[in-house]
């Protein structure tokens, strides 16, 4: 398959290149061909080659990447598990294709220039290239800090002076003074418009602005990747509990800070703090302040001895506090788990009460080891009422501890207090054995037996729903039976317990 795809790809590319060469030869030998026509032909060839490459890549991706079935029969839609409420929103979105990806990227790159222009203007203002603009920004910021209600008028002011006024000035431009004309009479907004309305158009593909946007987008992606990696390297090792003492200390500090802020947050002068922080941040970008900070750093922090000593002292104090006050419980947590051994009556209608062992044979049948189940499968359990068979494993050795736990004891222990776990679960319709092997038997129900033998489910008899196989009107008691009294049913179970402890995972990632 790979050789066939490679051969097909090579053939198509070779034919495309040959077609482009033939077209170029025709243009070169054609006497009336001009450079503009050559450029248009070259552009059409590049676009055709790009579309052909997209089609080939899409076909190759469909061959290499398995596509999972989505909702509504669309093989390209992948709905996350547990997101049934947003399945309709996913169904309305198209799947991934190379052609759509390429087309959307070209459209996005042709329209993203306005964002980079805003970024460039913001950096120009913050870098004090025009002090009047930066001081105007500081004035607006000061008014908003002193009176936060002005923040509601800020979007309206931006719409007025940032969109409408420049659009009106572009529609009614000021006259330009020229030497061969009369003296300029000044600007007047009255009268009919002198210029067409300003519109925002996407840049043309393969133009200089298009490639400038691609370069800016490339740099933004690099800046985001660098910032993301630095934040991850700084924050994640301290907060992912790879070092549990350090992460616990940070948790304690953040909890204390959260409790303190909920009580004393209203006492802090937030307006003046925001004002001071904003002025400090913007003034730090002034060239004079930058030179002063550089000189100060060179003068006092050239060797780095004092700074390193202070940082080392602070770090040692923090680590000492972590080691002394943050005490981790090294002993793993232990819990008790349970499993129920189920046995089923085979080869009889109802046994008598003379059988107490697993292998003994009664007058009516024999108890056969069935499986080990996490539930007792009592007569009123949901699987029993629904007519489902118990679930579990056939052998003791196949019983596994819960995920994240491991066995702390070598063997299972039989629970000798069978009456207690029966009473805790409020199980009825059973006979509890308080001596011997501590089996808990079902009380015999002839209607349940008839339903099973007739091929009906245990919870349904002649179309009439039955709780635990008891048809309304049948004279069967589901109260707790006394040991050695009455006839026993089809199932019996006993409880085994074992201790587990938390598994210590030392590897990260």
Residue, then its C-alpha position, 0 to 999 in steps of 0.5 A: x500500500x505504501x509503495x503504491x501510494x508513493x508511486x501514485x504520488x510521484x506520477x501525479x507530481x511528475x505530470x503536474x511539473x511537466x504540465x507547468x514546464x510545457x505551459x512556461x515554454x509556451x509562454x516563453x515562445x509566444x511572442x505576445x506574452x507579457x510579464x503580467x500574463x506570466x505572473x498570472x499563469x505562475x500563480x494559477x499553477x501554484x494554486x493548482x499544485x497546492x490544491x492537488x497536494x492537499x487532495x493527495x495529503x488528505x487521501x494519504x491521511x485517510x489511509x493512515x489514520x483510522x476514523x472512528x464512527x461518529x454521531x448521526x452516521x458521520x464518520x468524521x465526527x468524534x463526540x467525547x464520552x459523556x458529552x451527550x448534551x453537546x452531541x448536536x453541536x459536534x454533529x453540526x461541525x465538519x470533520x478534519x480534512x486537509x482541504x478545509x484546513x488549508x482553506x481556513x488557514x488562508x482565510x484566517x491569515x488574510x484577516x488576522x492582520x488587524x490583530x497584529x496592527x492593534x498589537x503593534x500600536x499597543x506596544x508603540x504606546x507602551x514603549x513611550x515612542x510618542x509620550x503624549x499618547x502614553x500620557x493620555x493612556x495613563x490619564x484615562x487609566x487614572x480616571x478609571x482607577x479613581x472612579x471604576x464606574x467609568x469603565x462602563x463608558x470605556x467601550x462606548x468611548x472606544x467605539x466613538x473615537x476609535x471607529x466612528x470618528x476615524x471613519x467620518x474623517x476618512x469620508x470627509x478628509x481635510x483638503x490638501x494644500x497645493x502650490x497651484x491652488x488657492x489658499x487652504x480655507x481650513x477643514x469643514x465637515x459640512x457638505x457631501x462626502x469627498x472620499x469613499x467609505x473606508x472598509x476592512x478587506x482581507x489581504x490578497x493571497x501571496x501578497x506582501x501583507x499576506x506573508x507579513x501576517x504569516x511571519x507575525x503568526x509564526x512569531x506569536x506561536x513561538x512566543x506562546x510556546x516559549x511562555x507555555x513551556x516556562x509556565x509549565x516548568x515553573x508551576x507544574x513541578x511545585x503543584x502536581x505533588x511530585x514533591x508532596x511536602x512542597x505541594x502540601x506547603x503551597x496548599x497550606x499557604x494558598x488556603x491561608x491566603x484564601x481564608x485571609x482574603x475572604x475576611x480582609x479583602x474589603x479593607x484593602x485600597x484596591x483603587x490605589x493599588x491598581x493605580x500604583x501598579x499601572x503607573x509602575x508597569x507603564x513607567x517601567x517601559x520608559x527608556x530613561x527608566x530602563x537605562x536607570x534600572x540597567x545601571x542599578x543592576x550593573x552597579x549593585x548586582x554585577x557579582x550577584x553575591x548579595x542577591x544569591x545569598x539573599x535568595x539562598x537564605x530565603x529558600x533555606x528558610x522555606x525548605x526548613x519550614x517545609x521539613x519541620x511543619x509539613x509531616x506526611x503520613x508515610x504509613x499507607x491507608x488500609x481498608x477491608x474489602x469483601x467478596x461473596x462466594x456463591x454456590x448454586x443447587x444442582x440436580x434437585x428441587x429443594x434440599x433439606x437442612x442436613x447439608x452444611x458443607x460444600x461437597x455434601x449431597x442432600x436428598x434432593x441435590x448437590x451444591x456446586x461452586x459457582x463464582x466469586x461475586x462482589x455482591x451477595x446476589x440476594x433474592x431482592x437484589x436488582x440483578x436477581x429481580x431483573x433475571x440476570x445471572x450473577x457476575x464475578x470470577x470462577x476462581x479465588x486467585x482471579x479476584x483482584x484488588x481495587x485499582x490503586x490498591x494492593x493486598x496487605x494480607x496473604x489470605x482471605x478470611x471467612x467472615x464469621x459474623x454472617x448475621x451482621x452483614x445480612x442485617x447491615x444490608x437489610x437482606x430478607x428472604x434468607x436463612x442465616x447460618x450462625x455456625x459451621x461455614x456461615x452460609x446464607x441460604x435463600x428461602x425456597x420459593x416454589x413459584x420462582x422454581x416454576x418460573x425458572x423451569x418454565x423458561x421465564x425470568x425470575x422477576x416475571x411470571x405469566x406477565x405479572x411483575x414479581x419482586x424477588x420471584x414472589x407473585x402477588x397473592x402467593x403464600x410465601x414468607x420472605x422474612x428472615x428464616x431460622x437456622x434449620x427450619x424450612x426448605x432452602x432455595x437455589x442459591x447460598x453465599x458467604x462472605x470473605x474479607x481481606x485487607x488492602x493498602x494504598x499502592x505507592x506510586x513513585x514514578x511521575x508522568 
